[in-house]
Amino acid sequence: MTRLLLRLIKTPDPINKAARTRIGVLSGVVGAVVNIFLVSGKFLAGSMSGSVAITADAMNSLSDVGSALISAIGAKLADKEADAEHPFGHGRMEYLVTVFFSVVVCFMGVEIGKSALGRIAAPEPVRFALVPFAIVTASIFGKVWLGLFYRKLGRLTNAPAILAASADSFSDTLCSGVTLISLVLSLFTSFPADGYLGVLVALFIAWNGLKLLLETLNSLMGERPTGELAEQITVALRSCDGIVGVHDMMLHDYGPGRIFASAHAEVPSDMDVVVSHEAVDAAEKLIFEQFGVAIVLHLDPIQCNDERIRAMYESVKAAVKLVDRRLELHDFRVIDGEKRINLIFDLVIPSGCKPAESAELERRVRDDITVLDERYQCVMTVEYSYV
């Protein structure tokens, strides 16, 4: 079935940007359609059996319908071109819609929880029947298929959102399994297990809504980008002709498919400025073609062919790493004097370090470098990593 759907949307090999958009829309549409059937079946099963747990599970599937539609809308928004009012595109609209939707899901979980608690306080019998049992069982198989479908598309496009939908589908099978247990227990006991299990389902729904809300708010507030993407871009830049190092990278997320970046590209100081400019232009184009990231590079000329300075750099770098392996340094320059040698460089401290910790790291770096040679004087600019 998955292969047939991919053929219908004419998926090329390898996957290009347009195909990623079509696959994103496909995953959302298929997810919405499947979950609409599940919602209808579970509401029917809940009505026939009088089970609040099954009704709660139906509401969980209803939230999945909204999530799938948001996924499809987000894929289209990410592909929409920028305009005069929105030069960075419209991708963040998906985040705003998701915030609204996640609040609705949380509210839904609370209301279902109240109904389940009412069922515990005033128990009502659950009526076991083969039709509700068959519907809930079939919904479990439907969710398993949907999870496998999402997983295949997510791996094909390397899309975290689709892979997350796959994991959510598999977790939903546990939720449906709980409702199935409540239906079977009604055959053997009058204990209000349905109400207690309904509370569990309600908590599951509310937790998913809260998690989605926090994740989306983090994206809107400018959360730290994935280290994997930053590392991939760094490796690609270092492989470019004329670029010998990369630092001070920043990634800015303007919604799915709208990531902008800036970085400092180190080039040999004896390279012709026109040649180095051409190398940087080629690197910017390469990053956009490979990752869809619009990056702006700043030229940082460094001395590469002076063996003495290179040796000094390596010894200073080793001393810095002994203080803390997370520390980095760049823009290393040397100004010689008779009684002192100024070492000028930027020291990169991991973000999240408190001021007192940063001051201590800086002090230890100065002391340890002075041990290498008493003439060494550190002229450091302390900065924090953004990736």
C-alpha positions in Angstrom: 0.0 0.0 0.0 2.8 2.4 0.9 4.6 1.8 -2.3 1.4 2.3 -4.3 0.8 5.7 -2.6 4.4 6.8 -3.3 4.0 5.9 -7.0 0.7 7.9 -7.1 2.5 11.1 -6.0 5.4 10.3 -8.4 8.2 10.1 -5.9 11.7 10.3 -7.6 14.9 8.6 -6.5 16.7 10.4 -4.9 14.2 12.5 -3.0 14.2 16.2 -3.9 12.6 19.2 -2.2 9.4 19.0 -4.1 9.0 15.3 -3.4 9.6 15.9 0.3 6.7 18.4 0.3 4.4 15.9 -1.5 5.4 13.1 1.0 4.7 15.4 3.9 1.3 16.2 2.6 0.7 12.5 1.8 1.6 11.5 5.4 -0.8 14.1 6.8 -3.7 13.2 4.5 -3.4 9.4 5.0 -3.1 9.9 8.8 -6.2 12.1 8.9 -8.3 9.6 6.8 -7.2 6.6 8.8 -7.9 8.3 12.1 -11.3 9.6 11.0 -12.3 5.9 10.5 -10.9 5.1 13.9 -12.7 7.9 15.6 -16.0 6.8 14.0 -15.6 3.2 14.9 -14.5 3.9 18.5 -17.4 6.3 19.1 -19.7 3.6 17.9 -18.0 1.0 20.1 -18.1 3.4 23.1 -21.8 4.1 22.6 -22.7 0.4 22.2 -20.8 -0.7 25.3 -21.2 2.4 27.5 -17.4 2.4 28.1 -15.9 5.8 29.0 -12.4 4.4 28.3 -13.3 3.6 24.7 -14.9 7.0 24.3 -11.8 8.6 25.7 -9.7 6.5 23.2 -12.0 7.9 20.4 -11.2 11.4 21.6 -7.5 10.5 21.5 -7.9 9.5 17.8 -9.7 12.7 17.2 -6.7 14.6 18.4 -4.6 12.6 16.0 -6.8 13.7 13.1 -6.0 17.3 14.0 -2.3 16.5 14.3 -2.3 14.8 10.9 -4.0 17.8 9.3 -1.5 20.2 10.9 1.3 18.1 9.5 -0.2 18.3 5.9 -0.8 22.1 6.3 2.7 22.6 7.7 4.3 20.8 4.7 2.4 23.1 2.3 3.2 26.2 4.3 6.9 25.3 4.4 6.8 25.2 0.6 5.1 28.6 0.3 7.3 31.3 -1.1 8.3 34.3 1.0 6.5 37.6 0.2 7.2 41.3 1.0 5.5 41.1 4.4 7.2 37.8 5.4 10.7 37.7 3.8 11.5 34.5 5.8 8.4 32.6 4.7 5.3 31.4 6.5 6.6 28.3 8.2 6.0 29.5 11.7 2.2 29.6 11.0 2.3 25.8 11.6 3.7 26.5 15.1 0.9 28.9 15.9 -1.8 26.5 14.7 -0.1 23.7 16.7 -0.2 25.8 19.9 -3.9 26.3 19.6 -4.4 22.6 18.8 -2.3 21.4 21.7 -4.3 23.6 24.1 -7.5 22.0 22.8 -6.0 18.5 23.3 -5.1 19.4 26.9 -8.6 20.7 27.6 -10.0 17.5 26.0 -7.9 15.3 28.3 -9.2 17.3 31.4 -12.8 16.9 30.3 -12.4 13.2 29.7 -10.7 12.8 33.0 -13.7 14.5 34.8 -16.1 12.1 33.0 -14.0 9.1 34.0 -13.8 10.3 37.7 -17.6 10.7 37.6 -17.9 7.1 36.4 -15.7 5.9 39.4 -17.9 7.9 41.8 -21.1 6.6 40.2 -20.3 3.4 38.4 -22.4 2.3 35.5 -22.3 -1.2 33.9 -20.2 -1.7 30.8 -22.0 -3.9 28.2 -19.6 -6.3 26.5 -20.5 -7.1 22.9 -18.6 -8.6 20.0 -19.0 -5.6 17.7 -17.3 -3.1 20.1 -14.6 -5.7 20.8 -14.0 -6.3 17.1 -13.9 -2.5 16.4 -11.3 -1.8 19.1 -9.2 -4.8 18.0 -9.3 -3.6 14.4 -8.3 -0.1 15.5 -5.1 -1.6 17.1 -4.1 -3.2 13.8 -5.0 0.1 12.0 -2.6 2.0 14.3 0.1 -0.5 13.8 -0.2 -0.1 10.0 -0.2 3.7 10.3 2.9 3.6 12.5 4.7 1.5 9.9 3.6 3.8 7.1 4.8 6.9 9.0 8.1 5.1 9.8 8.8 4.3 6.1 8.0 7.8 5.0 10.1 9.3 7.8 13.1 7.2 7.0 12.7 8.0 3.3 12.7 11.8 3.9 14.7 11.9 7.2 11.8 14.0 8.6 11.7 14.1 12.4 8.0 15.2 12.5 6.9 12.1 10.5 9.1 9.8 12.6 7.6 11.3 15.7 4.1 10.6 14.3 5.2 7.0 13.8 6.3 6.7 17.5 3.0 8.3 18.6 1.0 5.8 16.5 2.7 2.8 18.2 2.1 4.4 21.6 -1.6 4.8 20.8 -1.9 1.0 20.3 -1.1 0.7 24.1 -3.9 3.2 24.7 -6.3 1.1 22.7 -5.1 -2.0 24.4 -6.1 -0.5 27.7 -9.6 0.1 26.5 -9.8 -3.4 25.2 -8.8 -4.7 28.7 -11.6 -2.6 30.3 -14.1 -4.1 27.9 -13.0 -7.7 28.7 -13.0 -7.1 32.4 -16.6 -6.1 32.3 -17.4 -9.8 31.7 -15.9 -10.8 35.0 -16.3 -8.0 37.5 -18.6 -5.1 38.5 -15.5 -3.2 39.7 -15.5 0.2 37.9 -12.2 -0.7 36.0 -13.6 1.3 33.0 -13.5 4.5 35.0 -10.0 4.0 36.3 -8.7 3.0 32.9 -10.5 6.0 31.4 -8.5 8.2 33.8 -5.3 6.7 32.5 -6.3 7.4 28.9 -7.3 11.0 29.9 -3.9 11.5 31.5 -2.2 10.1 28.3 -4.1 12.6 26.1 -3.4 15.5 28.4 0.3 14.6 28.6 0.5 14.4 24.8 -1.1 17.8 24.5 1.2 19.4 27.1 4.3 17.8 25.5 3.2 19.1 22.1 2.6 22.6 23.5 6.0 22.8 25.2 7.8 21.5 22.2 6.1 24.1 19.9 6.7 27.0 22.3 10.4 26.0 22.4 10.4 26.3 18.6 8.7 29.7 18.7 11.1 31.0 21.3 14.2 29.9 19.4 15.4 26.6 20.9 18.8 25.3 20.3 19.0 23.6 16.8 19.8 19.9 16.6 23.5 19.2 16.9 23.3 16.7 14.1 22.3 19.4 11.5 25.0 21.8 12.8 27.6 19.0 12.6 26.6 18.0 9.1 26.9 21.6 7.8 30.2 22.0 9.5 31.6 18.8 7.9 30.3 19.9 4.5 31.9 23.3 4.8 35.3 21.9 5.9 35.3 19.7 2.8 35.0 22.7 0.5 38.2 23.9 -1.3 39.8 26.9 0.3 38.0 26.6 3.7 40.2 25.2 6.5 37.9 25.7 9.5 34.4 26.8 10.7 33.2 28.4 13.9 30.6 30.8 15.4 27.8 29.0 13.6 24.2 30.2 14.2 21.0 28.5 13.0 17.7 30.3 12.9 14.4 28.4 12.6 11.6 30.2 10.8 9.5 27.1 10.6 9.7 23.7 8.8 11.9 24.1 5.7 12.9 27.6 6.6 16.3 27.5 8.3 18.8 30.3 7.9 22.4 30.2 9.2 25.5 32.2 9.6 29.1 31.1 10.3 32.7 32.2 10.2 34.8 30.4 7.5 38.5 30.3 8.1 40.6 30.7 5.0 44.4 30.9 4.6 45.6 34.5 5.1 47.9 34.3 2.1 45.0 33.3 -0.3 44.0 36.0 -2.8 40.8 37.7 -1.5 39.0 37.2 -4.8 39.8 33.5 -4.7 38.7 33.1 -1.1 35.5 35.0 -1.9 34.7 32.6 -4.7 35.3 29.7 -2.4 32.9 31.1 0.2 30.2 31.7 -2.5 30.6 28.1 -3.7 30.3 26.8 -0.1 27.1 28.8 0.5 25.6 27.4 -2.6 26.6 23.8 -1.6 25.0 24.1 1.8 21.7 25.3 0.3 21.7 22.5 -2.3 22.5 19.8 0.3 20.5 20.9 3.3 18.1 23.6 2.1 19.7 26.0 4.5 20.4 29.6 3.4 23.8 30.4 5.0 25.9 33.5 5.1 29.6 33.1 5.7 32.1 35.6 7.1 35.7 35.3 6.0 38.3 34.8 8.8 41.9 34.8 7.4 44.2 32.7 9.6 47.9 31.9 9.3 48.2 28.3 8.1 51.8 28.1 6.7 53.8 29.4 9.7 55.1 26.2 11.4 56.0 28.1 14.7 52.5 29.6 15.0 50.9 26.4 14.1 52.9 24.6 16.9 51.9 27.3 19.4 48.2 26.9 18.4 48.3 23.1 18.9 49.9 23.4 22.3 47.5 26.1 23.5 44.5 24.0 22.1 45.8 20.9 24.0 46.0 23.0 27.2 42.5 24.3 26.7 41.1 20.8 26.2 42.8 19.6 29.4 40.8 22.3 31.3 37.5 21.1 29.8 37.0 19.0 26.7 33.9 21.1 25.8 36.0 24.3 25.3 36.9 25.5 21.8 39.1 28.2 20.5 39.5 30.0 17.2 40.8 33.1 15.5 44.2 32.4 16.9 46.8 35.1 16.3 50.3 35.9 17.8 51.9 39.2 18.4 55.6 38.8 19.4 57.5 41.0 21.8 60.9 40.8 23.6 59.5 39.8 27.0 55.9 38.9 26.3 54.0 37.1 23.5 50.4 38.1 23.1 48.2 35.2 22.2 44.9 36.6 20.8 42.0 34.2 20.4 38.3 33.6 21.0 37.4 31.1 23.8 34.1 29.3 23.2 32.4 28.2 26.4 29.3 25.9 26.2 26.1 27.8 26.6 24.3 27.0 29.9 27.4 27.6 32.0 26.7 29.9 34.9 28.8 33.2 35.2 30.8 31.8 38.1 31.6 28.6 36.2 32.6 30.6 33.0 34.9 32.9 35.1 36.5 29.8 36.6 37.1 28.2 33.2 38.6 31.4 31.9 40.9 31.7 34.9 42.1 28.1 34.6 42.8 28.5 30.9 44.9 31.6 31.5 46.9 29.9 34.2 47.5 26.7 32.3 48.6 28.6 29.1 51.1 30.7 31.2 52.6 27.4 32.4 53.5 26.5 28.8 55.6 29.7 28.5 55.9 32.5 31.1 56.0 35.0 28.2 52.5 34.0 27.0 49.8 36.6 27.7 46.3 35.6 26.8 44.1 38.2 25.1 40.9 36.3 25.1 37.4 37.1 23.9 35.0 34.8 25.7 31.8 33.7 23.8 29.2 31.1 24.0 28.2 28.4 21.5 24.8 28.7 19.8 24.7 25.1 18.5 
